[in-house]
Amino acid sequence: MSNRRVLVLTREHPPWNADDDVIFLGPWCLARPHEGIPKDLPSAKSFSLLPFHWNDRGKLRDDYEFLDGLHARLLTSLAEDLNHFHGTPHSRRYWQILLDPWLMAYVGVMFDRWEAIRLALADGGTFAVAAGRNRVPRRDFSFNDFTEKILSDSGNGQIWEEMLRTVHPGRVTFFEVGGAGAAPSERPPQPHRKTASLKRAARRIATWFGPLLDCLSARSRFVFHQTMFDPLSLTRLSLALGQLPVFFHHALQFEAPSCPPDAIRPPALSFAPGNAFEAYLVGRLPGDLPGCVVEHFPGLKSRAKNLCLSPKVILTAQSHWMNPLVKAWMADRTETGAELIILEHGGSFPALREFFDFEEDIADRKGTWFLPCHAKQVQVPPAKLLRQQKVAPRNRQGRRETCLIVGGDCPRYVYRAVFYPMADQGLRSFEMVNTLISRLRPDIRKATRIRPYQYEAGWNTGDLYAERHGVGMITTTGTLTQAFVTARVIVCTYPETTFTEAMSSGKPTILIYDPCLNERHPATFALIEKLRRARVIFFEAAEAAAHLNTIWGDPQKWWENDPEVVAARRDFESQACRITGDWLGTWKKFLLKPVVQTTAL
């Protein structure tokens, strides 16, 4: 076959002919989209790369509002349909606790995949697409399974192929590729090895003593489920609340069963679609619903109802997202009157919008690091940082002090609709860091160390930094707090938890990021502007480099003696990270006597 237009869906490149026009569906098809289409690809008549549709941030805002509304309407419909399917009387909130964050992510992911195809076919032409190989349909059991799938080439190839076959059968010709396709090795996001091994050891110890601790805490008024408190702080808080401290609830540990294809007839949906995308979504949603709310729901519900833990208040951070048993238990307990408090697992400057506010929907209250931006939010001292010690301003170990750059990364594929960098937008931070380093004085550049993002999220920026600057500039050993110890200055590259940790460390800190790709909530604007005037936050790498060149001789003097910097730091601590003062009294008051809700900003 000749004169084809071959549409490449993922980084699993099919073979093409020398006279084909090859079109890559998006930047995720390339290993290095920031460098353009590689020169060493097999020959073709032409190559082109379609742009990422959410490069248009106005479109992202409009689409987010549409998806937010769609998410809410689907929840209402699914609550009714699942109650009918299982013969239960549960509330919308009950089903939202079980369905989200899966549904929150699902509508954003499927719309992103839909838009990529819609824009590719906008010119009215036809395409040749490689048919998938060895792809067996399987119902995901939970949000964890769904996340692994939609971050992989094979999972996304399956979604796009099914979408093309279902919605655009006359526009696409599929061709078999046999065993000749080039499929690069693919690794799911992996945690740091040391972190993973410590977690495994903690789980083994907890398995030995967990049942005993569960018995001791069966009548506890408060249950803390992986809330980021360190052991000493949780012990002090538990005793202040009049109960024994428990660090791990063995009864809430869960191993997911497998969900074979067509294991059970999926529920019928009563949702009335309002456009072509919604019609497509409703057509495939019954088969995509996670097994934990379909065939495995009765067993999960029964086990959750029979757990020995019956608190009056449940506190949890994001760890429950991946544990269907915890969510089923939370849903059951909230229907019997327990209060659900969700805590931020991290924080800095809140995003413009996030998660369709599903955590605020299901929670009675939400504890936040930043000042409240929603009626259910209450600012509390960050549990994660209560025991963080300020590191010494000077390196007393005799090792050379570094300009420590803390890198970021993002997945190649969209995993939900967010106001953060998505797809190849994450490489913008990589380029900003390269510009920063190139503008530093030679002595500072020699002292620079880059700590890449600890998860292999997709672009492998750690490898890219090593190629650009040499492996000697990369540091991966120890924890982030340990890396702070040898830093003369800390440079953060995204406005999230890492920046707050750095600001709380006592070391001079600056932040560089692109505000167009990291859109923040309006409540943060005044504080961000104050930190910009103090030259703590920069939107341009060259300006940040010039500042580092100026203060490098004695950055601690600038950090502690400049009145504008001191005032900005004080405001940041007050508005985004209240870790000074009587944290124990604040937490005890928050838990024992619910505060008056703050009006949403």
C-alpha positions as CSV (number, residue, x, y, z in Angstrom):
1,M,0.0,0.0,0.0
2,S,1.4,3.4,-0.9
3,N,0.5,7.1,-0.5
4,R,-1.0,6.5,2.9
5,R,-1.3,8.8,5.8
6,V,-0.2,6.8,8.8
7,L,-1.4,8.0,12.1
8,V,0.9,7.0,15.0
9,L,-1.0,6.8,18.3
10,T,1.7,6.1,20.9
11,R,5.5,5.6,21.2
12,E,5.0,2.1,19.9
13,H,5.8,3.0,16.3
14,P,4.4,0.8,13.6
15,P,6.4,0.2,10.4
16,W,5.7,2.6,7.5
17,N,6.6,2.8,3.9
18,A,9.0,5.3,2.3
19,D,6.2,7.1,0.5
20,D,3.9,7.4,3.5
21,D,3.0,10.6,5.2
22,V,3.5,9.9,8.9
23,I,1.5,11.9,11.5
24,F,2.2,11.6,15.2
25,L,-0.9,12.1,17.3
26,G,0.9,14.1,20.0
27,P,4.2,14.7,21.7
28,W,3.8,11.5,23.7
29,C,4.7,9.6,20.5
30,L,8.3,10.9,20.7
31,A,11.0,10.2,23.2
32,R,12.3,13.8,23.0
33,P,9.6,16.1,21.7
34,H,11.5,19.2,22.8
35,E,14.1,18.2,20.2
36,G,11.6,17.7,17.4
37,I,11.1,14.6,15.2
38,P,14.2,12.4,15.4
39,K,16.5,12.2,12.4
40,D,17.1,8.5,12.7
41,L,13.5,7.3,12.0
42,P,12.9,5.0,9.1
43,S,12.4,7.0,5.9
44,A,9.0,8.3,5.0
45,K,7.6,10.9,2.5
46,S,7.0,13.4,5.3
47,F,6.7,13.6,9.1
48,S,4.4,15.9,11.2
49,L,3.6,16.2,14.9
50,L,0.1,17.3,16.0
51,P,0.1,19.9,18.8
52,F,-1.3,19.1,22.3
53,H,-4.8,20.6,22.4
54,W,-4.5,21.9,25.9
55,N,-1.6,24.1,24.9
56,D,-4.5,26.5,24.5
57,R,-5.1,27.4,28.2
58,G,-8.3,29.1,27.4
59,K,-9.6,25.9,26.0
60,L,-8.4,24.1,29.1
61,R,-10.5,26.4,31.3
62,D,-13.6,25.9,29.2
63,D,-13.1,22.2,29.0
64,Y,-12.5,22.0,32.7
65,E,-15.9,23.7,33.4
66,F,-17.6,21.3,31.0
67,L,-15.9,18.2,32.6
68,D,-16.7,19.4,36.1
69,G,-20.4,19.6,35.2
70,L,-20.3,16.3,33.4
71,H,-18.6,14.7,36.4
72,A,-21.4,15.9,38.7
73,R,-24.2,14.7,36.4
74,L,-22.6,11.3,36.0
75,L,-22.3,10.9,39.7
76,T,-26.0,11.6,40.3
77,S,-26.9,9.1,37.5
78,L,-24.4,6.4,38.6
79,A,-25.6,6.6,42.2
80,E,-29.1,5.8,41.1
81,D,-28.0,3.1,38.6
82,L,-25.7,1.3,41.0
83,N,-28.3,1.3,43.7
84,H,-30.7,-0.3,41.3
85,F,-28.1,-2.7,40.1
86,H,-27.1,-3.9,43.6
87,G,-30.5,-3.4,45.3
88,T,-29.1,-0.8,47.8
89,P,-30.4,2.5,49.1
90,H,-27.1,4.3,49.4
91,S,-26.6,8.1,49.1
92,R,-24.9,10.0,46.3
93,R,-22.1,10.7,48.8
94,Y,-21.6,7.0,49.5
95,W,-21.1,6.2,45.8
96,Q,-18.9,9.3,45.3
97,I,-16.5,8.1,48.0
98,L,-16.3,4.8,46.1
99,L,-16.2,6.1,42.6
100,D,-13.8,9.1,43.0
101,P,-11.0,9.8,42.2
102,W,-11.6,7.1,39.4
103,L,-14.5,9.0,37.9
104,M,-12.8,12.4,38.3
105,A,-9.8,11.1,36.4
106,Y,-11.8,9.0,33.9
107,V,-13.8,11.9,32.4
108,G,-10.7,14.0,32.0
109,V,-8.6,11.2,30.4
110,M,-11.3,10.1,28.0
111,F,-12.1,13.6,26.9
112,D,-8.3,14.3,26.3
113,R,-8.1,11.1,24.2
114,W,-11.3,12.1,22.3
115,E,-10.0,15.6,21.6
116,A,-6.7,14.3,20.2
117,I,-8.6,12.1,17.7
118,R,-11.1,14.8,16.8
119,L,-8.3,17.3,16.0
120,A,-6.4,14.7,14.0
121,L,-9.4,14.0,11.8
122,A,-10.5,17.6,11.5
123,D,-9.3,17.9,7.9
124,G,-11.8,15.3,6.7
125,G,-9.1,12.9,5.3
126,T,-8.5,9.2,6.0
127,F,-5.7,7.5,7.9
128,A,-4.0,4.1,8.2
129,V,-3.6,3.0,11.8
130,A,-1.7,-0.1,13.1
131,A,-4.0,-2.6,14.8
132,G,-3.1,-3.5,18.3
133,R,-1.3,-6.7,19.2
134,N,-2.0,-9.0,22.1
135,R,-4.3,-6.6,23.8
136,V,-6.8,-8.4,26.1
137,P,-9.7,-6.3,27.4
138,R,-9.8,-6.4,31.2
139,R,-12.0,-4.6,33.7
140,D,-9.9,-2.5,36.1
141,F,-10.5,-3.4,39.7
142,S,-9.8,0.1,41.1
143,F,-8.3,3.5,40.5
144,N,-4.8,2.0,40.9
145,D,-5.3,-0.3,37.9
146,F,-6.8,2.5,35.8
147,T,-3.8,4.8,36.6
148,E,-1.3,2.1,35.4
149,K,-3.2,1.6,32.2
150,I,-3.6,5.3,31.2
151,L,0.1,6.0,31.8
152,S,1.2,3.3,29.5
153,D,1.6,3.2,25.7
154,S,-0.3,-0.1,25.4
155,G,-3.2,1.1,27.5
156,N,-3.6,4.3,25.5
157,G,-3.1,2.6,22.2
158,Q,-6.0,0.3,23.2
159,I,-8.2,3.3,24.1
160,W,-7.5,5.2,20.9
161,E,-7.9,2.1,18.7
162,E,-11.3,1.3,20.2
163,M,-12.4,4.9,19.8
164,L,-11.4,5.0,16.2
165,R,-13.2,1.7,15.5
166,T,-16.4,2.8,17.3
167,V,-16.7,6.5,16.3
168,H,-14.8,6.8,13.0
169,P,-15.0,3.5,11.2
170,G,-15.1,5.1,7.8
171,R,-12.1,7.3,8.4
172,V,-9.6,4.7,9.3
173,T,-8.0,1.6,7.7
174,F,-6.3,-0.7,10.1
175,F,-3.3,-2.7,9.1
176,E,-1.6,-5.6,10.9
177,V,2.0,-5.1,11.9
178,G,2.9,-8.7,12.9
179,G,6.0,-8.7,15.0
180,A,7.8,-5.9,13.2
181,G,6.7,-2.9,15.1
182,A,9.2,-0.9,17.2
183,A,8.0,-1.0,20.8
184,P,10.4,0.6,23.2
185,S,10.6,-0.8,26.7
186,E,8.0,0.7,29.0
187,R,8.3,1.0,32.8
188,P,5.5,2.3,35.0
189,P,6.3,5.0,37.4
190,Q,8.6,3.6,40.1
191,P,9.3,4.9,43.6
192,H,12.8,5.5,44.8
193,R,14.3,2.1,45.7
194,K,15.2,3.0,49.3
195,T,11.7,4.4,49.8
196,A,10.1,1.3,48.4
197,S,12.3,-1.1,50.6
198,L,11.5,0.9,53.7
199,K,7.8,0.7,53.0
200,R,8.0,-3.1,52.5
201,A,9.8,-3.5,55.8
202,A,7.2,-1.3,57.6
203,R,4.4,-3.5,56.1
204,R,6.0,-6.7,57.3
205,I,6.4,-5.4,60.8
206,A,2.8,-4.1,60.7
207,T,1.5,-7.4,59.6
208,W,3.0,-9.1,62.7
209,F,1.6,-6.6,65.2
210,G,-1.4,-5.1,63.2
211,P,-4.2,-7.4,64.5
212,L,-3.2,-6.7,68.1
213,L,-3.2,-2.9,67.5
214,D,-6.5,-3.1,65.7
215,C,-8.1,-4.7,68.8
216,L,-6.6,-2.0,71.0
217,S,-7.9,0.8,68.8
218,A,-11.3,-0.8,68.0
219,R,-13.1,1.8,70.3
220,S,-10.9,4.8,69.4
221,R,-12.9,7.9,68.7
222,F,-10.4,9.0,66.0
223,V,-8.9,6.8,63.4
224,F,-5.8,8.3,61.6
225,H,-5.4,6.5,58.2
226,Q,-1.9,7.4,56.8
227,T,-2.3,11.1,57.6
228,M,1.4,12.0,57.2
229,F,2.0,12.5,60.9
230,D,5.4,11.3,62.1
231,P,5.3,8.7,65.0
232,L,6.2,11.2,67.7
233,S,3.7,13.8,66.7
234,L,0.9,11.2,66.2
235,T,1.7,9.8,69.6
236,R,1.4,13.3,71.3
237,L,-1.8,14.1,69.4
238,S,-3.4,10.7,70.2
239,L,-2.6,11.0,73.9
240,A,-4.0,14.6,73.9
241,L,-7.2,13.2,72.4
242,G,-7.4,10.5,75.2
243,Q,-6.6,7.5,73.1
244,L,-3.7,5.2,72.3
245,P,-1.6,6.0,69.2
246,V,-1.9,3.6,66.3
247,F,0.3,3.9,63.3
248,F,-1.0,1.2,61.1
249,H,-4.5,-0.4,60.8
250,H,-4.0,-4.0,59.7
251,A,-7.7,-4.5,59.1
252,L,-7.6,-1.8,56.4
253,Q,-4.9,-3.6,54.3
254,F,-6.3,-5.0,51.0
255,E,-5.1,-7.1,48.1
256,A,-7.1,-6.5,44.9
257,P,-8.6,-9.6,43.2
258,S,-8.3,-10.0,39.4
259,C,-11.2,-8.9,37.2
260,P,-11.4,-11.1,34.1
261,P,-13.2,-9.8,31.0
262,D,-17.0,-10.2,31.0
263,A,-17.0,-11.4,34.6
264,I,-20.5,-10.0,35.1
265,R,-23.1,-8.1,33.2
266,P,-22.4,-4.4,33.7
267,P,-25.1,-2.1,35.0
268,A,-27.3,-0.2,32.6
269,L,-27.0,3.6,32.7
270,S,-29.9,6.1,32.7
271,F,-27.7,9.1,31.8
272,A,-28.9,11.2,28.9
273,P,-26.0,12.4,26.8
274,G,-26.0,15.9,25.5
275,N,-23.3,15.7,22.8
276,A,-21.3,13.2,20.8
277,F,-18.6,12.8,23.4
278,E,-21.1,12.1,26.2
279,A,-22.9,9.6,23.9
280,Y,-19.6,7.8,23.3
281,L,-18.7,7.9,27.0
282,V,-22.1,6.5,28.1
283,G,-21.6,3.7,25.5
284,R,-18.4,2.5,27.1
285,L,-18.7,3.6,30.7
286,P,-20.6,0.4,31.9
287,G,-17.7,-1.8,30.7
288,D,-15.1,0.6,32.2
289,L,-16.6,0.9,35.7
290,P,-14.1,-0.5,38.1
291,G,-14.8,-4.0,39.5
292,C,-14.9,-2.7,43.0
293,V,-18.3,-1.2,42.4
294,V,-19.6,-3.9,40.1
295,E,-18.9,-7.7,40.6
296,H,-16.7,-7.3,43.7
297,F,-18.9,-4.7,45.4
298,P,-21.0,-7.1,47.6
299,G,-17.9,-8.7,49.1
300,L,-16.2,-5.4,49.6
301,K,-19.2,-3.9,51.3
302,S,-19.6,-6.9,53.6
303,R,-16.0,-6.8,54.7
304,A,-16.1,-3.1,55.3
305,K,-19.2,-3.3,57.4
306,N,-17.7,-6.0,59.6
307,L,-14.4,-4.2,60.3
308,C,-13.8,-3.8,64.0
309,L,-13.0,0.0,63.7
310,S,-16.0,2.2,64.5
311,P,-14.6,5.7,65.1
312,K,-16.6,8.9,65.4
313,V,-14.0,10.7,63.3
314,I,-12.0,9.4,60.3
315,L,-8.9,11.3,59.2
316,T,-7.2,10.4,55.9
317,A,-4.9,11.9,53.2
318,Q,-4.6,10.7,49.6
319,S,-3.5,7.2,50.5
320,H,-7.2,6.0,50.5
321,W,-7.4,6.8,46.8
322,M,-5.7,3.5,46.0
323,N,-7.5,1.4,48.6
324,P,-11.1,0.4,47.8
325,L,-11.6,-1.3,51.2
326,V,-10.8,1.9,53.0
327,K,-13.1,3.8,50.7
328,A,-15.9,1.3,51.3
329,W,-15.3,1.5,55.0
330,M,-15.4,5.3,55.0
331,A,-18.6,5.3,53.0
332,D,-20.2,2.9,55.4
333,R,-19.1,4.8,58.5
334,T,-20.2,8.2,57.1
335,E,-23.7,6.8,56.5
336,T,-23.8,5.8,60.2
337,G,-22.8,9.3,61.3
338,A,-19.0,9.3,61.4
339,E,-17.3,12.6,60.5
340,L,-14.8,12.4,57.5
341,I,-11.9,14.7,57.6
342,I,-9.6,14.7,54.5
343,L,-6.1,16.2,54.8
344,E,-3.9,17.5,52.2
345,H,-0.8,15.2,51.8
346,G,1.2,18.2,50.6
347,G,0.7,21.8,49.5
348,S,2.0,25.2,48.7
349,F,0.1,27.5,46.4
350,P,-3.3,25.9,45.5
351,A,-4.0,25.3,41.8
352,L,-6.7,27.4,40.0
353,R,-9.0,24.4,40.2
354,E,-8.4,20.8,41.2
355,F,-10.1,17.4,41.3
356,F,-13.5,18.9,40.5
357,D,-13.6,19.6,44.3
358,F,-14.5,16.0,44.9
359,E,-12.6,15.8,48.2
360,E,-14.6,18.8,49.5
361,D,-17.8,17.1,48.3
362,I,-17.2,13.9,50.3
363,A,-15.6,15.4,53.4
364,D,-17.2,17.1,56.3
365,R,-14.0,19.2,56.6
366,K,-10.8,19.3,54.7
367,G,-7.5,20.3,56.4
368,T,-5.3,22.4,54.2
369,W,-1.8,23.9,54.3
370,F,-2.9,27.2,52.6
371,L,-5.6,29.5,53.8
372,P,-9.1,28.2,53.0
373,C,-10.3,28.7,49.5
374,H,-13.5,26.7,50.0
375,A,-16.2,26.7,52.7
376,K,-15.2,23.2,54.0
377,Q,-11.5,24.0,54.2
378,V,-9.7,24.7,57.5
379,Q,-6.0,25.6,57.6
380,V,-4.1,23.4,60.0
381,P,-0.4,22.9,60.7
382,P,1.0,20.5,58.0
383,A,1.2,17.1,59.5
384,K,4.1,16.2,57.2
385,L,6.3,19.1,58.5
386,L,5.7,19.1,62.2
387,R,9.0,17.3,63.0
388,Q,11.0,18.8,60.1
389,Q,14.1,20.4,61.7
390,K,15.6,23.5,60.3
391,V,18.9,22.5,58.8
392,A,22.1,24.4,59.8
393,P,22.7,27.5,57.7
394,R,26.3,26.4,57.3
395,N,27.6,23.0,56.3
396,R,29.3,21.7,59.4
397,Q,30.4,18.4,57.9
398,G,33.1,20.0,55.8
399,R,31.6,19.1,52.5
400,R,31.3,21.6,49.7
401,E,28.0,23.5,49.8
402,T,25.8,23.1,46.7
403,C,23.4,25.1,44.6
404,L,20.7,22.4,44.9
405,I,18.1,22.3,42.1
406,V,15.1,20.2,42.8
407,G,13.7,19.0,39.5
408,G,10.1,18.1,38.5
409,D,8.5,15.9,35.9
410,C,5.1,15.0,34.6
411,P,3.6,11.9,32.8
412,R,3.7,11.8,29.0
413,Y,0.0,11.2,29.0
414,V,-2.7,13.3,30.6
415,Y,-3.9,11.5,33.7
416,R,-6.6,14.0,34.7
417,A,-7.7,17.5,33.7
418,V,-5.4,19.8,35.7
419,F,-4.0,23.3,35.7
420,Y,-0.4,21.9,35.9
421,P,2.0,21.1,33.1
422,M,0.6,18.1,31.0
423,A,2.2,16.0,28.2
424,D,5.3,17.7,26.9
425,Q,4.6,20.9,28.8
426,G,6.5,19.3,31.6
427,L,9.7,19.7,29.6
428,R,9.3,23.5,29.9
429,S,10.8,23.2,33.5
430,F,13.7,21.1,32.1
431,E,14.5,23.9,29.6
432,M,14.2,26.6,32.3
433,V,16.7,24.7,34.5
434,N,19.1,24.4,31.5
435,T,18.8,28.2,30.9
436,L,19.4,28.9,34.6
437,I,22.6,26.7,34.7
438,S,23.9,28.3,31.5
439,R,23.6,31.8,33.0
440,L,25.3,31.0,36.4
441,R,28.9,32.0,37.1
442,P,31.4,29.1,36.6
443,D,32.0,28.7,40.3
444,I,28.3,28.3,41.0
445,R,27.8,26.0,38.0
446,K,30.6,23.8,39.4
447,A,28.8,23.7,42.7
448,T,25.4,22.9,41.2
449,R,23.7,19.6,41.8
450,I,20.4,18.5,40.3
451,R,18.0,16.2,42.2
452,P,15.7,14.8,39.6
453,Y,12.1,14.0,40.4
454,Q,12.1,10.7,42.2
455,Y,9.5,9.0,40.1
456,E,10.0,7.9,36.5
457,A,7.0,9.8,35.4
458,G,7.5,9.5,31.6
459,W,10.1,11.9,30.3
460,N,13.0,10.6,32.4
461,T,14.4,14.1,33.0
462,G,17.1,12.7,35.2
463,D,18.7,11.0,32.2
464,L,18.2,14.2,30.1
465,Y,19.9,16.3,32.8
466,A,22.8,13.8,32.9
467,E,23.2,13.9,29.1
468,R,23.2,17.7,29.1
469,H,25.3,18.4,32.2
470,G,27.1,15.2,33.0
471,V,26.3,12.5,35.6
472,G,28.4,14.4,38.2
473,M,25.8,17.1,38.5
474,I,23.1,14.6,39.4
475,T,22.4,13.6,43.0
476,T,19.9,11.0,44.0
477,T,21.1,9.6,47.4
478,G,19.3,10.1,50.6
479,T,16.1,11.9,51.3
480,L,15.2,15.4,50.2
481,T,15.7,16.8,53.7
482,Q,19.2,15.2,53.8
483,A,20.0,16.8,50.4
484,F,19.0,20.2,52.0
485,V,21.8,19.8,54.5
486,T,24.6,20.4,52.0
487,A,22.8,23.2,50.1
488,R,23.9,26.8,50.2
489,V,20.8,27.7,48.2
490,I,17.8,25.6,47.2
491,V,16.2,26.1,43.8
492,C,12.7,24.7,43.4
493,T,11.2,24.3,39.9
494,Y,7.5,23.9,40.6
495,P,5.1,25.6,43.1
496,E,4.2,22.6,45.2
497,T,5.1,20.7,48.3
498,T,8.8,20.7,47.7
499,F,8.9,24.5,47.8
500,T,7.1,24.5,51.2
501,E,9.6,22.0,52.5
502,A,12.5,24.1,51.3
503,M,11.0,27.3,52.8
504,S,10.6,25.5,56.1
505,S,14.2,24.1,56.1
506,G,15.8,27.4,57.0
507,K,18.0,27.4,53.9
508,P,17.8,30.3,51.4
509,T,15.3,29.2,48.7
510,I,14.1,30.5,45.4
511,L,11.4,29.2,43.1
512,I,11.3,29.3,39.2
513,Y,8.3,28.2,37.3
514,D,6.1,29.1,34.3
515,P,2.9,30.7,35.6
516,C,1.1,30.0,32.4
517,L,1.5,26.2,32.9
518,N,1.1,26.3,36.7
519,E,-2.0,28.3,37.1
520,R,-2.7,29.2,40.7
521,H,-5.8,30.1,42.7
522,P,-6.5,33.9,42.8
523,A,-6.2,33.7,46.6
524,T,-2.5,33.1,46.2
525,F,-1.8,36.1,43.8
526,A,-0.9,38.7,46.5
527,L,1.5,36.3,48.3
528,I,3.1,35.2,45.1
529,E,3.6,38.8,44.0
530,K,5.1,39.7,47.4
531,L,7.6,36.8,47.1
532,R,8.4,38.0,43.5
533,R,9.2,41.5,44.7
534,A,11.5,39.9,47.4
535,R,13.2,37.9,44.6
536,V,12.2,34.6,46.0
537,I,10.0,33.6,43.1
538,F,11.0,34.1,39.5
539,F,9.1,33.4,36.2
540,E,12.2,33.8,34.1
541,A,15.3,31.6,34.5
542,A,17.7,34.3,33.4
543,E,16.5,36.7,36.2
544,A,16.9,33.9,38.7
545,A,20.4,33.2,37.6
546,A,21.4,36.9,37.9
547,H,20.0,36.9,41.4
548,L,22.0,33.8,42.3
549,N,25.1,35.3,40.9
550,T,24.6,38.3,43.2
551,I,23.8,36.5,46.5
552,W,26.1,33.5,46.2
553,G,28.8,34.9,48.3
554,D,26.6,35.0,51.4
555,P,23.0,34.0,50.6
556,Q,22.2,33.6,54.3
557,K,22.7,37.3,54.8
558,W,20.2,38.0,52.0
559,W,17.8,35.4,53.5
560,E,17.9,36.6,57.1
561,N,18.7,40.4,56.9
562,D,16.8,41.7,53.9
563,P,13.6,43.3,55.4
564,E,11.6,42.5,52.2
565,V,12.6,38.9,52.2
566,V,12.0,38.5,55.9
567,A,8.5,40.0,55.6
568,A,7.7,37.8,52.6
569,R,8.9,34.7,54.4
570,R,6.7,35.6,57.4
571,D,3.7,36.0,55.2
572,F,4.3,32.7,53.5
573,E,4.6,30.9,56.8
574,S,1.3,32.5,57.9
575,Q,-0.7,31.8,54.7
576,A,0.8,28.5,53.4
577,C,2.6,26.7,56.2
578,R,1.7,27.4,59.8
579,I,4.2,25.2,61.6
580,T,5.2,27.6,64.4
581,G,3.4,28.1,67.6
582,D,1.3,25.5,69.5
583,W,0.6,23.0,66.7
584,L,-0.7,20.5,69.2
585,G,-3.3,22.8,70.7
586,T,-4.4,23.9,67.2
587,W,-4.9,20.3,66.1
588,K,-6.7,19.3,69.3
589,K,-9.1,22.3,69.0
590,F,-9.7,21.4,65.3
591,L,-10.6,17.8,66.1
592,L,-12.5,18.2,69.4
593,K,-14.3,21.4,68.6
594,P,-15.0,21.9,64.9
595,V,-14.2,25.5,63.8
596,V,-16.7,27.8,62.1
597,Q,-16.5,27.2,58.4
598,T,-14.6,29.8,56.4
599,T,-16.4,31.4,53.5
600,A,-15.0,30.4,50.1
601,L,-12.7,33.0,48.6
